[in-house]
Amino acid sequence: MNSRIIILFLSLFALNSCTHEKKTIAFKKIANLDLGNLTKREATLRGTAVFMNLSDQEFNLKDLVLDFTIDGKDIGTVVSKTKKVIKPNSEFSVPIVYSYSTSSVLTEGREPASSYAVELLGDLMTKNSREEEISTPVKFADTYEYLTKKEKRIEKREARKAGREDSDDSKVEEKKPEKMIDRKEERRKRREARRAKNK
């Protein structure tokens, strides 16, 4: 009889602790990830770790510690300490800034690759009102598309051009003189020829 009461008590305690664990803090994503300029000796990782406080209690942020790897190579440990009060049932973010040597990513004489496998693994540490530490696991893995400054400019230009073309479609089309169309076509062909030559 006593053993049944103990088993019942332990199962209730386990159930209570499980429900308590579910209602704390959850990692959502890392936004605006940027590896920095990989053509330089030193680059700066930047991003924003986004979390959600699922509980109805307030927490104090202690720190965010992440192991940072690129293509399976250990780059370093990112430590972000920010004093912040986390409101109940709210989304909050922690900035990530970490300077690192690009020699561990690039081999000498090689240009940066077009994409990298980036991994950030670690924990967010917070304290509740009873000064108890709560650890939230952070697991982020993604493929980062690296663009040089020139490629970024081309991408922005194309985006602006696409925006203009969309707005032009909504307007009544005006007929352009044939000479003007021919000149534009000539310029476009010359640009393409130069690009092909540079490759």
N, C-alpha and C positions, 0 to 999 in steps of 0.2 A: 504494500500500500504506500509506504514511504517513498519507494523508488519511483512509483507512478507520479507522485506529487513533484518529486525532484525533476523528472523528465518533462513534465508539463511546465514547470517553472523555467527550466532551461530553454525549452522551445519557444516560450513566450518572450524570453529575454533576447534570444537570437532573432526572432521576428521583429521585435522592437528596434534592435540595433540595425537590422537590414533596412527598415523603412527610414531610419534616421540617416543612414549613409546615402540613400537615394536623393534626399532633399538637401544637397549642399551646393557645391560649385561644379560646373561642367565646362570643359574646354570646347570652344566652337570652331575656331579657325585662326589662321594667321593671314592677315590682310596686308596688301601693299608690300609684298616681299620684294626686296631689291638687293642683289649681291654686290652692288657698287660697280666701280670701273675696274674690270679685270685686266685691262691693259697696263695698269700702274703696278708698282711694287706692293703697295698697300691698298686694300679696298675696305669699304665699310658696309657690313650687313645692316639693313634697316627693315623694319616691319612692325606690325602691331598684332599682338596676341589678344584675341577676343574671347571673353569668358561670359558665362551666365550664372548669376546667383539664383539658384532655384529655391532657396529657403526663404523663410520669413524673418530671418535674423541678420543682423549687421556683422560684417567681418572687417578686420584690419589687414591690409596687404602687408606681407613681410618681404618676400622676394620671389623672383622667377629665375630658376636655374635650368639651362638647356645645354645639352651636348649638341654641337653643330658639326655636321659632316656634309661634304660635297663629293659625289661619286664614290661613296664608301670610304673616303679619306677623312680622318679625324682632323678638324680644323681648330677646334678649341671649345671652351665652355663659356657660354653667354650668361652673365649674371646681371639681372635688372632689379635694382632696389628702388622702389617708389613708395612714398608714404601716401596711402590712399584709404579712405573709408568706403567699403563696398556696401551699397544700400541693398535692402531686401528686395527680392524678385526683380532684379535689374541686370542689364548687360553692362559690362565694364571692360576696359582694355588696358594693356600694359605695353609700353613702347619697348622695342628691341633695337639696340644699337651696339654693334660689335666690330672693332677694327681687326683685320687679319692680314697676314702675308699671302699674296697670291702665288708665291713660289710653290706652295703645297698643292695648288690646284693646277697650275700651268707648268709644263716642261719648258725649259729654256729654248727660245727661238720659235715657239709655236704661238699662233694666234689663238684667242679664246674660242672655245667650241660654241656651237649654236644653242646647245641645251645641256643642262646639268641636273643630276638627281640630288635634291637638297633634302636633308633630314634634320629635324629639330626634336630632340627627345629630352624630357625632364619633368620637373614638378613646379607647381605654383604653391607657395606656402602662405597660408593665411592664419589669423588668430580670431577666435570668437570672443564673446564678452567674458567668458570664464577663463580667458588666456590659454585655451587649449589650441594646439597647432593642428591645422587641417591641411592635408596634402592632396592636391589635385593633379593627376597625371596629364602630361602634355605629350601628344604623339602627332607629329606633322611630317609628312613625306610628300614631295611633289616634284614635278619636273619644271625647272626654271628655264625659261626661254631668254637667252642672253642676246641683247641687241647692242651694237656699237652706236656711238652718237650719230654717225652718218645714217645708219639703218633706222634709228629713232626719228630723225628728221624726215626721212623718206616716208615712214609710216604716218607721221603727223600730216605731211603734205597730202598723202593719199586720202587720209580721213577727211581733211578739209575739202579736198576736191570732191569726194563722194557726197559730202554735206551740201556743197554748192550745186552739184548735179541734181540732188534730190529737190532742192529749192527751185532750180531752173525748170524741172519737170512740172512743177505746180503752176508756173507762170505760162502765159501764152507764148508759144515759140515764135521767135522772130527769125526771119530769113536772113542769113548772113551772106555777104557777097562771096562769090566763088574764089576770088583772089585771096581773101582773108583765110578761107578754109584751106587753100593750097599752102599758104605760108605756115600755118599751124601744123599741118601734116608734115611739111618739110622739116620744121624744127623738131617735131617729135621723132622723126626718123633719124635725124642727126644725133639727138640725145641717146637713142637706143644704140646707135653705132658706137658712140663714145663709151657707153656702158659695156658693150660687148668687147671693145678693144681693151678696156681696163681690167676685165676679168682675165 
